[in-house]
Amino acid sequence: MKAPVFLMLALFTVTAHAQNNLNNYKYVIVPEKFSFSKSENQYGLNSLVRDLLEEKGFTAFMSNGQIPQDVAANKCSALMADVAEKKGLFVTNLTLLLKDCQGNVIFKSKEGKSREKEFPVAYDGALRDAYTTLKAAPYQYDGTIFAQAPAQTATAIPVAVAPAAAVATSAAITDATGTLYAQVTPNGFQLIDTTPKKVMSLLKTSQPDYYIAQNGAVAGVVFKKNEEWLYEYYKDDKLVSQKLQIKF
């Protein structure tokens, strides 16, 4: 009988830890498109995620919509919503994820399932099934205020413990693959290529030449350094840095 009791305690500890992290956040950014989707808000999934998060008590908004001043000033004050799809035979499987500004998973739902044949109904049902995990978890924002990411970067510059060479080794910079053209949006810009195809959205912050970047389900930052534009984001817990050629 000791093993089941130990397992229950372990699960309770993990759940409590995740819940404490959730309580640190008031805002959640929902991308316009998930990585498995073929178009923005396909089957209404993105807007459904926003609505379910609002139902839970978060302040949720689409990445291309109006951004609260707190989030515009500091991207780390918000979580990023994501939905992962697992291919299955005659079954639609979706998992709801909430990640912090560094790509760490703060919350992961159970795998929601639906056996409906119609895609819109199947995806809607699977997502709602996945959401039951979050719905059952207690949540109340505890008023945590996160330090501004840009300010932390600025104060780290004069300290002689992180020379430029060390930064380069942690995030090798790749060259730009082509010219991107910036089009003005209510909260910043959208970058399009020569196709023309939308590549990513840039959201204004309180810092000049520093933007929250949204590329599908991937969140990052775009900023100007030494007269060059850089796009940085986390992939598999590793920092990726890429040069961009942007024409405004």
Protein Blocks (a to p, Z undefined) as FASTA:
>chain_A
ZZmmmmmmmmmmmmmmmmmmmmmpmbdcddfbdfkbcbehihhlmmmmmmmmmmnopacd
dfklccdfklmmomklpccddddddddehiacdddddddfkopafbdcdddddfbfblkl
mmmmmmmmmmmmmmmpccddehiacddfklmmmmmmmpcfbcfklmmmmmccdddfbdcd
ddddfklcadddfkbccfbdcdddfbehiacddehjaccddddeehiacddddeehiacd
ddddddZZ
